[in-house]
Every structure is written in structure tokens, then in C-alpha cells.
Amino acid sequence: MPNRLAQETSPYLQQHSDNPVDWHPWGEEALARAKREDKPILLSVGYSACHWCHVMAHESFEDSEVAALMNRLFVNIKVDREERPDIDQIYQLAQQMLSQRTGGWPLTMFLTPEGTPFFGGTYFPKEARYNLPGFPQVLEHIARVYRDNRKEIAQQNETLLATFEGMQPGAPAHHSELGPEPLDAALRGLKTNFDSRFGGFGGAPKFPHPAELEFCLRRSAATGDGAAGRVATYTLERMALGGIYDQLGGGFARYSVDAEWTIPHFEKMLYDNGPLLRLYADAWSVARNPLFARVAVETAAWVMREMQSPEGGYYSSIDADSEHEEGKFYVWNPDEVRSLLSSEEYAVLAPHYGLDGPPNFENSHWHLRVAGTLAADAAPLLASGRRKLFEAREKRVRPGRDDKVLVSWNALMIAGMARAAVVFGRGDWLASAKKALGFIRGSMWRNARLLATYKDGKAHLNAYLDDYAFLLAALLELLQAEFDPGELAFAEDLADVLLEQFEDRDKGGFFFTSHDHEKLIHRPKPGYENATPSGNGVAAFALQRLHFLTGESRYALAAERTLAQFHSELAERPHGHATLLAALEEHQRPTRTVIVRGPKSELDRWRGALAQRYAPQTMVVAIGADVSGLPPVLDKPAGREASAWVCEGTVCLAPIDRLETLIERVFKPEKIQ
């Protein structure tokens, strides 16, 4: 019989609906039952693309004997960390505090009926191995500890909750203290941690870190620091040539298990590919490297082909596994490749992708990465060979796809598609981004509030800081790609909810959950980057920019209060705060806004010419002559010819009526220290 998870929208929870475990989704029913029966809670957190989540499910949750033990000793709760990032954040932090080890997924936590954790770990095998105890032994031990050590657990809980409270940012700084020093310190740290041989930061496992790479690109543009720019462009080049990039189908895997970017953890996440698409477009506008353009084209094609629903929303992820094997969909052997290609094509592809060398993956398989340079006249053979391999791969059993729609992750992809669309002049990419936005507004915006997740016709769950902040930032990208007064009004609606429902009115900054959210044991106010950008950083960055489009000073003041709240963190630990640092950078030197008015044909030409040059602290809004009802700051006179106004902060220069003069004015060399 299916358990309670069969009624949930999350594909991850549905994957466990036939388990013999008596799973509950997180909610009052499960918590009340734990209190009523005086049982500890076993909380299991994961997500559908997670390889080790599948392993633990197969070993333990599908096993009737292990399930019987779980059902007898615990109230069992299963959580999709993508739908409930609030719960995941809290218990990942708790696991790190309790075990003094890094967290991860699957997350396995044991809680009191009140929800306070007293023991935790990640993956546990069914039988003892990997220097880990067997899961049944863990279950029996924890149940015994809960029964016999209530006083010690209560004391530990008090300490844990006090530690949570102490993790909140301290007293805010005065606005006069917001200096540029953290920008320099962060860049020094990134340069020190840069892997000059393979690109990226640190060693294995190696993650893309798009926010940090964007920060380096921004600092290079602002200061003329070529070394900072190389950190970004060299890393992007090495990633594009490596196995973390899907050489046949486009798109990036979540991380590389090695320092050389060769073998990925094969799951593909929407939240990585949105920022990376945007970053490759920006890097192309700096370096004009054709590799960056190819990656943007192929990644955007993958998104529209495999990750966008017919309704418009973008799906969440693609699994690492197919046919119960990690990476099986993606890997090859030379004989199979040879059978699919002509001898001339194979002679080009084999050395190019390393098929003429030793296998680089499990069970004598090869995962494609660029291993050798390509002769100029071999490009047609490479293209035809890649096409044949892609078509053959499409006939394989595909990895699972998590087809729920998350506002925050959709917003990251909307921003990436919109930015890349304007850089490369791709109307189809912009249409894809607008279709996704239209879906969110139509299906996930109810009663002037966002709902976090959608699947199978049902949108639910109170949205989080990231949903509002990321979508606001995405709208700013869309407004630069094609100005729409309705989208500007929607941006103001989102900003207003941010200020009303998420801002800490006493100290500044934004809580991760809204004021009317379910009460949990901790309410984070995160400034640090994780796999996705910091919600506080994106909120501060976007609110500052929205101020210059609307003239609403309360947006700028909220951004400044956020920077003041996190000032001590930026000063003491600038690394890991790249998005807050970008907001600080634009607080130090206010955003330049270029307002272009005129007929549509001229607007497209002017916008495209400006977009192909990298000016990260400049917003360009090209507004048609027929658009009315604009905020006063944007309401410039529109004639039959295009004209532009360059506004430094709130001060606008005289109108410019020649594109060449505008380009010279906006992109003249400046060295800002």
C-alpha cells in the first residue's frame, strides 16, 4: 500500500511512496503524533537527483525488516530539501554542530518530538562499512539513548538552541563604515585559492562557484586587474573543456569529483546552469572566446529542449543515475563510438575526446572531455560525429528528471536566459525566459504572494527569501532585454513583499522565511553563499538597482541596512559573500543607468551594441516611444530618433543622440580603486 507520500507533489517524496516505511511529510500531523506517542523523530532529507539518497533508499527504506524497525521506534518524516530549504538549512547546521563534520544528502537526523535534533549523520549503509555503523544498529542505539538519557538530551538541546541564536549577525554598522576594504580582501583570498593549473578554487571535489567567478570578472572591469579577470575566464575555459560540461548535449553537472574537471557527479541542476549561462555570456563579451559562445548556445538549447515544460516553467534537475548506475547515460567505450562514426570522424573524435587513451571512468568506460586540440579543417567532422553520438545517446534509457517547478531556481534560469539573449541577440532565448515568467505569474503568484513549488497543477508552500529576491533580480535582467512596464510593476510588488514580510525591521537584512511562516526551531538570516547565491546579497543588489529605475528611496535604504547588518561578516570573512560584495561594490559606486528612448528598430540596435560590451555596474533600459506611465526617473522625452541619457546614480547627463558617442561615454577606460 502506498504511504502518505503518495499525495505529495515532490517527485522525491513520491519516489518513497511505496516504501514499507510509514513516512510522513513534514507537518503538524507528524509532529503531533511524535508528542502523543512520545517517540523520537527520524528526519530524512534528500532530493530526487541525489545518488546516495537512492542508495540508502534501496538498501534500507525498501527493506521490510529495516522499515519495521523504523516504524516501531520512530515517527518517520521525509523532506525534499528543494521544496523545504528552510528545514534543510536548519538541520544541516545542526548536523555540523553535533557531529563536527560537514553535512550533505541524504541527511539523517534524530529529533525530539519538539523538533530539536540530538543526533545526526548523512548516509548510513544497511550493514557496517565505509567506517560507518550499520543503519539498524544506529536506529536501536538512538532509540535507547532517547529512552535512557532525557536529561542529557535536554541539556544538549538548550546548548544547541543557544548556539543557533548566536549565529545571527551582530549589531549593524553605521552606514559611514561601509568601505571598500572587504572587496580587496575577498579578491586577494580568491586569487590565493585559485588553481592556476586547472582553474577553479581549491582541490577535489571542485564546484563551479559562479558567484565568485562573476565577482572576479566585475573587479577586473572596475579596477583593470587582469589577473582577476583571468581567474574567471581561465576557469570557465577549463570547465567548458572538461567532463563537468556535457560535451554532446550542453549544460553543466553539479561538480567534478576531481580537480581537473574530468569526471562529474553527473546530476544536472537548474540552479547551476542559470548563473553559468549568464556568466559565459558576460565572459564572451569580455574575451570574445568562441568557446564561451558555443557553451552558451548549447546550454540554452539544452534548457529549452529538456528543462522547460510545455506550460513554461523550468524543471528542477536531471538525475545522476539511469538503470541504477551513476553516469551510465553519458559514458562510452571506443568500440561503440567507432561503430557509430565513419573512420574519418572517429579519427578526429578519438584523440579530441581522449578515447585513444586509458578509460577514465568505472568499468572501463570513457567520459568525454576535450583532451586534444582540433585542426581547423577537422571542425566539420567533429560536428557530424558529435551529432551522431548525441542521436545515439538519445535512444538510451534516460536519467530521471525532477519535473517540479521552483520559483527561486526558475528565477536564476530566467536571469541567465535573458542576459544571454541580449548579449547574443537571441529572441528565442528571451521568449523562453518570458514564458517561464508568465508561468510563475499565472500559476505561482496568488493573492499578491508567491508559492514556492508547483507540480501536476498544484502550487503550494509559502515562498522563501530566495524566491522573491531571485525573481526580482531576474525581472531586472528581463527589463534590460526588453522593457515591459508590467514587469517593472511586478518587480515593485515583489520588493514590497520583501520589505513587508522578510526584512528585520530592527537590525536590517532579510530572514529566510516570512514573518507569517511556520515557526521552526531557528529562523536563519543567511548572508553566506551556498550552491545558490545569498538571498540577502541578491536582495540588496536588486533593491539598489530597482531604486534607480523607480526613484523609490525605501528600496535603497533597505539595501543599505542589509549591508550594514552584514558588515562585520564581510570585514572578518569576506570569502563566501560574493553577492553581498557585489551589492557593496554598487553601494560604493552607484549603478550607472542608461535610458534609451526611440523607435523599436533603433532601440534593438542600440541595446544590442551596448550589451556586447561588458559594463557590470551599468543597467541599460531601452524604452519605446509609445510607452507611457513611467516613473519620473525613466520618463525621458521620446522622439522619432533614438536618444540616450546616462545617469550616474541619481544625476543624469545631457541626452546623447549618437550611438558611437554613447558607447564612448559608457565604456571609456576608467580605473576605479
Secondary structure, DSSP 4 states (H G I P E B T S, - for coil): ---GGGG-S-HHHHHTTTSSS-EEESSHHHHHHHHHHT--EEEEEE-TT-HHHHHHIIIIIT-HHHHHHHHHH-EEEEEETTT-HHHHHHHHHHHHHHHSS---SSEEEEE-TTS-EEEEES---SSSBTTB--HHHHHHHHHHHHHH-HHHHHHHHHHHHHHHHHTS--SPPPGGG--SHHHHHHHHHHHHHB-TTT-SBSSSSB---HHHHHHHHHHHHHH--HHHHHHHHHHHHHHHHSTTB-TTT--B-SEESSTTS-SEE--EEHHHHHHHHHHHHHHHHHH--HHHHHHHHHHHHHIIIIIB-TTSPBP-EE-SEETTEETTTT-B-HHHHHHHS-HHHHHHHHHHHTTTS---BTTTBB-----S---GGGHHHHHHHHHHHHHHHTTSPPPPEE--EEHHHHHHHHHHHHHHHHHHT-HHHHHHHHHHHHHHHHHSEETTEEEEEEETTEEEEE--HHHHHHHHHHHHHHHHHS--HHHHHHHHHHHHHIIIIIB-TTT-SB-SS-TTSPP-S------S--SS--HHHHHHHHHHHHHHHH--HHHHHHHHHHHHHTHHHHHH--TT-HHHHHHHHHHHSPPEEEEEEE-HHHHHHHHHHHHTS--TTEEEEEEETT--S--TTT-----SS-EEEEEETTEEPPPB--HHHHHHHHHS-----
